[in-house]
Amino acid sequence: MVALSEQEYQLFQRYIAEKCGIALDESKAYLVESRLAKLLIDSQCDSFSELFALLESHSDANIETRVIDAITTNETYWFRDPGSWQMITTEWLPQKIAAMQARKNQKIRVWSAAASTGQEIYSLIILISEYLKNNHITAVTIDDFEFLATDISTNVLTIARRGYYDPITIMRGLKPDLRDAYFNREGTSWVLKEAYRKRVRFEPFNLQNSFMLLGKFDLVFCRNVLIYFTEALRSDVFKKTTQVLKPEGVLLIGAAEIYYSMDAYFQKNITSDGTYFTVKETTK
Ligand SMILES: C[S@@+](CC[C@H](N)C(=O)[O-])C[C@H]1O[C@@H](n2cnc3c(N)ncnc32)[C@H](O)[C@@H]1O
């Protein structure tokens, strides 16, 4: 196997920081080396310096995409972090449905800001569908919601759009009765039914960019992505999120995430069901 030298690692470190905002420390050299190994072979490069030169030459647009796909960590699963879903079920959703019934016409908008292969946004669609069905609610339907899911990696978005999951991935966090109700079996894999898949608009989007053209949201998931960023970028993402949340809009981060930089912008709300964030009055 071709080894990644310290100097070569620094080149990729800088490149990844600039393109994705991901801060790789010295301990991640082995990870970069192993994740880029296949690309090195596929591009017929003899060294990582050669691969970097190819990247910088912009002669193959595919290379940049493949480097980003390889370096990003796309770990996700169904109904990740139970507290988020409990809070949505007991607080957020009932409030939104009540508001919807009181004054029609305004869509409830949700953004999954680092969507990976789609489990986060599809879990929400399944949860809402189950809630409406189990509570015999007909005045509000899934058509009253709009779902946007974005990620910097085009590879994960392709998987998400297809809604196609292998036997191991489908089992991670998803109960068999929900799997059977919302997915069709294809051999040993499972495909989310088209009626649910088509609800989501999947778009490539870099969290380093401006959020201004995204519109306003009732709920933003920004879970398990900020851990990879520098403190400055996290702070920037929090600031930009305040600009795209509706007045009572809610931000969810991962259960294990704690960021001091969000205190300037967000109020932490702790309930027996889970924690969520709303924009601080002083920032509105
Ligand atoms: C660990 S996954 C989290 C998936 C999901 N939110 C969850 O909590 O299960 C992190 C995702 O963030 C994406 N990501 C990394 N840097 C990004 C950036 N600068 N802009 C947008 N997405 C990014 C990765 O491609 C990856 O799919």
The ligand as an SDF file (V2000), in Angstrom:
LIG
                    3D

 27 29  0  0  0  0  0  0  0  0999 V2000
  -22.1900   11.6130   10.7550 C   0  0  0  0  0  0  0  0  0  0  0  0
  -23.2440   12.1360    9.4470 S   0  0  0  0  0  0  0  0  0  0  0  0
  -24.6900   12.6600   10.3520 C   0  0  0  0  0  0  0  0  0  0  0  0
  -25.9740   12.1960    9.7030 C   0  0  0  0  0  0  0  0  0  0  0  0
  -27.2430   12.5230   10.4660 C   0  0  0  0  0  0  0  0  0  0  0  0
  -27.4150   13.9540   10.6410 N   0  0  0  0  0  0  0  0  0  0  0  0
  -27.2720   11.8300   11.8060 C   0  0  0  0  0  0  0  0  0  0  0  0
  -27.1500   12.4950   12.8310 O   0  0  0  0  0  0  0  0  0  0  0  0
  -27.4330   10.6070   11.8410 O   0  0  0  0  0  0  0  0  0  0  0  0
  -22.4740   13.7060    9.0170 C   0  0  0  0  0  0  0  0  0  0  0  0
  -22.8200   14.1710    7.6100 C   0  0  0  0  0  0  0  0  0  0  0  0
  -22.3660   15.5200    7.4860 O   0  0  0  0  0  0  0  0  0  0  0  0
  -21.9440   15.7160    6.1380 C   0  0  0  0  0  0  0  0  0  0  0  0
  -21.0600   16.9060    6.0680 N   0  0  0  0  0  0  0  0  0  0  0  0
  -19.7670   17.0160    6.4370 C   0  0  0  0  0  0  0  0  0  0  0  0
  -19.2950   18.2430    6.1860 N   0  0  0  0  0  0  0  0  0  0  0  0
  -20.3300   18.9570    5.6410 C   0  0  0  0  0  0  0  0  0  0  0  0
  -20.4760   20.2890    5.1720 C   0  0  0  0  0  0  0  0  0  0  0  0
  -19.4470   21.1730    5.2000 N   0  0  0  0  0  0  0  0  0  0  0  0
  -21.6830   20.6560    4.6740 N   0  0  0  0  0  0  0  0  0  0  0  0
  -22.7130   19.7870    4.6340 C   0  0  0  0  0  0  0  0  0  0  0  0
  -22.6400   18.5000    5.0630 N   0  0  0  0  0  0  0  0  0  0  0  0
  -21.4570   18.0920    5.5770 C   0  0  0  0  0  0  0  0  0  0  0  0
  -21.2580   14.4110    5.7890 C   0  0  0  0  0  0  0  0  0  0  0  0
  -21.1670   14.2060    4.4000 O   0  0  0  0  0  0  0  0  0  0  0  0
  -22.1360   13.3830    6.5070 C   0  0  0  0  0  0  0  0  0  0  0  0
  -23.0730   12.7930    5.6540 O   0  0  0  0  0  0  0  0  0  0  0  0
  1  2  1  0
  2  3  1  0
  2 10  1  0
  3  4  1  0
  4  5  1  0
  5  6  1  0
  5  7  1  0
  7  8  2  0
  7  9  1  0
 10 11  1  0
 11 12  1  0
 11 26  1  0
 12 13  1  0
 13 14  1  0
 13 24  1  0
 14 15  1  0
 14 23  1  0
 15 16  2  0
 16 17  1  0
 17 18  1  0
 17 23  2  0
 18 19  1  0
 18 20  2  0
 20 21  1  0
 21 22  2  0
 22 23  1  0
 24 25  1  0
 24 26  1  0
 26 27  1  0
M  CHG  2   2   1   9  -1
M  END
$$$$
